[in-house]
């Protein structure tokens, strides 16, 4: 079998994950190395590595917070609702008939069941159907509250996972590796495969494994280490004028600012990581 064919099959089987693609390719040709896989990727795909983003906030466990967002295959395509657990990175996708409040309520109910339970809070952007009074009332009746942050990144983890799911579906379709034509079915399939088989770098295990009680403390420690050592900080100096940022609680209103009204002057730089 031609080496390019081996790399192609391995890359698609691994859904674009280079390390896994290498492991699969080596089963057929032990001499293939990572440079061969990367060279094949550069020459035959448009895939680009997504810049890593960090969040200084660490959830205390699974189902504490879900990030939710809507997406489409293209502008005229039906809407899909994606939810991702901030802690475990478990993801669920549900097709919607529309982006109106009644259909979003049905979609939220479905993804909560798919995720194995209700979250304590929801983090979303200001999508009209999500922050609509009917949706908020439905959530409030179940003891949940939508935190509608209007920020530059909106719901960054949900947006990142949308890119992951869309890229995986596009990869399958581009290389003719699927007999399923329904986009919603493919998105749901890839979400389930991701939950069961993928090992995100942030976790070091699959999302389903991350939900097991025995892994809770290990992951919390891992997240704390990542938060303190990997979160890029702006370079500040004594004399700079700044506002402080505070993460909103689950009942905060989306229109209220997260930065202080007062402006402070830095008198001293603490070089140790803050907790």
C-alpha positions as CSV (number, residue, x, y, z in Angstrom):
1,X,0.0,0.0,0.0
2,X,1.3,3.4,-0.9
3,X,2.6,5.5,2.0
4,X,0.4,8.4,1.1
5,X,-2.6,6.2,1.1
6,X,-1.6,4.9,4.6
7,X,-1.2,8.4,5.9
8,X,-4.6,9.4,4.4
9,X,-6.5,6.5,5.9
10,X,-4.8,7.1,9.3
11,X,-5.4,10.8,9.3
12,X,-9.1,10.4,8.6
13,X,-9.5,7.5,11.1
14,X,-7.9,9.7,13.7
15,X,-10.1,12.7,12.8
16,X,-7.1,14.8,12.3
17,X,-5.3,14.0,15.6
18,X,-1.7,13.7,14.6
19,X,-0.4,11.4,17.4
20,X,-3.3,9.0,16.9
21,X,-2.8,9.1,13.1
22,X,0.8,8.2,13.6
23,X,-0.1,5.2,15.8
24,X,-2.6,4.0,13.2
25,X,-0.2,4.5,10.3
26,X,2.6,2.6,12.0
27,X,0.4,-0.5,12.2
28,X,0.8,-0.8,8.5
29,X,4.2,0.8,8.1
30,X,6.4,1.0,11.2
31,X,8.9,3.3,9.4
32,X,6.4,6.1,9.2
33,X,7.2,9.0,11.5
34,X,5.6,12.2,12.7
35,X,7.3,14.3,10.0
36,X,5.6,12.0,7.3
37,X,2.2,12.6,8.9
38,X,2.7,16.4,9.2
39,X,4.0,16.6,5.6
40,X,0.9,14.8,4.3
41,X,-1.3,17.1,6.3
42,X,0.4,20.3,4.9
43,X,0.3,19.1,1.4
44,X,-3.3,17.7,1.3
45,X,-5.4,19.5,3.8
46,X,-6.4,23.0,4.9
47,X,-6.4,22.0,8.5
48,X,-4.8,24.5,10.9
49,X,-4.1,24.1,14.5
50,X,-6.4,26.1,16.7
51,X,-4.6,28.5,19.0
52,X,-4.8,27.2,22.6
53,X,-6.8,29.4,25.0
54,X,-6.9,29.3,28.7
55,X,-9.5,30.1,31.3
56,X,-8.4,31.3,34.8
57,X,-11.6,29.9,36.2
58,X,-11.7,26.2,37.2
59,X,-15.0,24.4,37.6
60,X,-15.4,22.3,40.8
61,X,-16.7,19.3,38.9
62,X,-18.8,17.9,36.1
63,X,-22.2,19.6,35.5
64,X,-21.3,22.8,37.4
65,X,-21.4,24.7,34.1
66,X,-22.3,24.0,30.5
67,X,-21.4,26.4,27.7
68,X,-24.0,26.4,24.9
69,X,-24.0,27.9,21.5
70,X,-25.8,27.6,18.1
71,X,-24.1,26.8,14.8
72,X,-24.9,25.9,11.2
73,X,-23.2,23.9,8.4
74,X,-23.6,27.0,6.3
75,X,-25.8,30.1,6.4
76,X,-28.9,28.6,5.0
77,X,-28.6,25.2,6.8
78,X,-30.7,24.2,9.9
79,X,-29.5,25.3,13.3
80,X,-27.7,22.9,15.6
81,X,-27.4,23.4,19.4
82,X,-24.1,22.4,21.0
83,X,-23.5,22.1,24.8
84,X,-20.1,21.3,26.4
85,X,-19.3,20.6,30.1
86,X,-16.7,23.1,31.2
87,X,-15.1,20.6,33.5
88,X,-15.2,17.2,31.7
89,X,-15.3,18.6,28.1
90,X,-18.2,16.2,27.3
91,X,-20.1,17.5,24.4
92,X,-23.6,17.0,22.9
93,X,-25.2,18.2,19.7
94,X,-28.9,18.5,18.9
95,X,-30.6,19.6,15.7
96,X,-33.1,22.4,15.9
97,X,-36.1,23.3,13.7
98,X,-35.3,27.0,14.3
99,X,-33.4,29.3,16.6
100,X,-36.6,30.5,18.3
101,X,-37.2,30.1,22.1
102,X,-39.6,27.1,21.9
103,X,-37.2,25.0,19.7
104,X,-34.2,26.1,21.8
105,X,-36.0,24.9,24.9
106,X,-36.5,21.5,23.3
107,X,-32.9,21.4,22.2
108,X,-31.6,22.3,25.7
109,X,-33.8,19.6,27.3
110,X,-32.4,17.1,24.8
111,X,-28.7,18.0,25.3
112,X,-29.1,18.0,29.1
113,X,-30.4,14.4,28.9
114,X,-27.6,13.5,26.5
115,X,-25.0,15.0,28.9
116,X,-26.4,12.9,31.7
117,X,-28.0,15.6,33.8
118,X,-28.8,19.2,34.4
119,X,-26.0,21.8,34.9
120,X,-26.0,24.2,37.9
121,X,-25.5,27.1,35.4
122,X,-25.2,27.9,31.8
123,X,-22.8,30.2,30.1
124,X,-23.8,31.5,26.7
125,X,-23.6,34.5,24.4
126,X,-26.5,36.8,23.8
127,X,-28.2,34.6,21.3
128,X,-31.8,35.8,21.2
129,X,-33.6,32.5,21.6
130,X,-31.4,31.5,24.6
131,X,-31.8,34.8,26.5
132,X,-35.5,35.1,25.6
133,X,-38.0,35.4,28.5
134,X,-39.6,32.0,27.7
135,X,-36.3,30.2,27.8
136,X,-35.2,32.0,31.0
137,X,-38.5,31.1,32.6
138,X,-38.1,27.4,31.6
139,X,-34.6,27.3,33.0
140,X,-35.6,29.2,36.1
141,X,-38.4,26.7,36.8
142,X,-35.8,23.9,36.7
143,X,-33.4,25.7,39.1
144,X,-31.0,26.9,36.4
145,X,-30.1,30.4,35.2
146,X,-28.7,31.5,31.9
147,X,-25.6,33.7,32.3
148,X,-25.6,35.7,29.1
149,X,-22.1,37.2,28.8
150,X,-21.6,39.5,25.9
151,X,-17.8,39.3,25.6
152,X,-15.3,39.2,22.8
153,X,-15.0,35.5,22.9
154,X,-18.7,34.8,23.9
155,X,-18.7,31.2,25.1
156,X,-15.2,30.3,24.1
157,X,-15.2,26.6,24.9
158,X,-18.5,26.1,23.1
159,X,-17.2,28.0,20.1
160,X,-14.0,25.9,20.1
161,X,-15.9,22.6,20.3
162,X,-18.1,23.8,17.4
163,X,-15.0,24.1,15.3
164,X,-13.9,20.7,16.4
165,X,-17.2,19.0,15.4
166,X,-17.4,20.9,12.1
167,X,-13.8,20.1,11.2
168,X,-14.4,16.4,11.9
169,X,-17.5,16.2,9.8
170,X,-15.9,18.2,7.0
171,X,-12.9,15.8,7.1
172,X,-15.1,12.7,6.8
173,X,-17.1,14.2,3.9
174,X,-14.0,15.5,2.1
175,X,-12.3,12.2,2.1
176,X,-15.4,10.1,1.3
177,X,-15.2,8.2,4.6
178,X,-18.9,8.2,5.4
179,X,-22.1,6.9,3.8
180,X,-24.2,9.2,6.0
181,X,-25.4,12.4,4.3
182,X,-27.4,14.0,7.1
183,X,-25.2,16.7,8.7
184,X,-27.0,16.5,12.1
185,X,-26.4,12.7,12.2
186,X,-22.7,13.1,11.4
187,X,-22.4,15.9,14.0
188,X,-24.0,13.7,16.7
189,X,-21.8,10.8,15.7
190,X,-18.6,12.8,16.0
191,X,-19.7,14.2,19.3
192,X,-20.2,10.7,20.7
193,X,-16.9,9.5,19.3
194,X,-15.2,12.5,20.8
195,X,-16.6,11.8,24.3
196,X,-15.7,8.1,24.3
197,X,-12.4,8.0,22.4
198,X,-10.6,11.4,22.3
199,X,-8.1,12.5,24.9
200,X,-8.0,16.3,25.1
201,X,-4.7,17.7,26.3
202,X,-6.4,19.6,29.1
203,X,-7.7,16.3,30.5
204,X,-5.2,13.6,29.8
205,X,-8.2,11.2,29.5
206,X,-11.5,11.0,27.6
207,X,-14.5,13.2,28.6
208,X,-16.4,10.2,29.8
209,X,-13.5,9.1,32.0
210,X,-13.3,12.7,33.3
211,X,-16.9,12.4,34.7
212,X,-16.0,9.4,36.9
213,X,-15.8,10.3,40.7
214,X,-12.4,8.7,41.1
215,X,-10.9,11.2,38.7
216,X,-12.3,14.3,40.2
217,X,-9.5,15.4,42.5
218,X,-6.8,14.4,40.0
219,X,-8.4,16.6,37.3
220,X,-9.0,19.6,39.7
221,X,-5.3,19.5,40.5
222,X,-4.4,19.3,36.9
223,X,-6.6,22.3,36.0
224,X,-5.2,24.3,38.8
225,X,-1.6,23.7,37.6
226,X,-2.6,24.5,34.1
227,X,-4.4,27.7,35.2
228,X,-1.4,29.0,37.2
229,X,1.4,28.1,34.8
230,X,-0.1,28.3,31.4
231,X,-2.5,31.2,31.5
232,X,-0.8,34.0,29.5
233,X,-0.8,37.3,31.4
234,X,-0.5,40.8,30.1
235,X,2.8,42.4,30.9
236,X,2.1,45.1,33.5
237,X,4.4,47.4,35.3
238,X,4.3,49.7,38.3
239,X,2.4,52.9,37.4
240,X,0.0,51.2,34.9
241,X,-3.7,52.2,35.3
242,X,-6.0,49.2,35.3
243,X,-9.5,47.9,36.0
244,X,-10.0,44.6,37.8
245,X,-12.0,41.8,36.3
246,X,-14.5,39.6,38.2
247,X,-16.2,36.5,36.9
248,X,-20.0,36.7,37.3
249,X,-21.9,34.4,39.5
250,X,-24.7,32.2,38.1
251,X,-27.4,34.8,38.7
252,X,-25.5,37.8,37.3
253,X,-27.2,39.9,34.6
254,X,-25.5,39.8,31.2
255,X,-25.6,43.5,30.6
256,X,-23.7,44.4,33.8
257,X,-20.0,45.1,33.3
258,X,-17.4,42.6,34.5
259,X,-14.7,45.3,34.9
260,X,-14.6,47.7,37.8
261,X,-15.8,51.3,37.3
262,X,-12.9,52.6,39.3
263,X,-9.4,52.7,37.8
264,X,-6.5,51.6,39.9
265,X,-2.8,52.3,39.8
266,X,-0.4,49.5,40.2
267,X,2.0,50.1,43.1
268,X,3.6,46.7,43.3
269,X,4.0,43.6,41.1
270,X,3.5,40.3,42.8
271,X,5.6,37.8,40.9
272,X,4.0,34.7,42.5
273,X,0.9,33.1,40.9
274,X,-2.3,34.3,42.6
275,X,-4.8,31.8,43.8
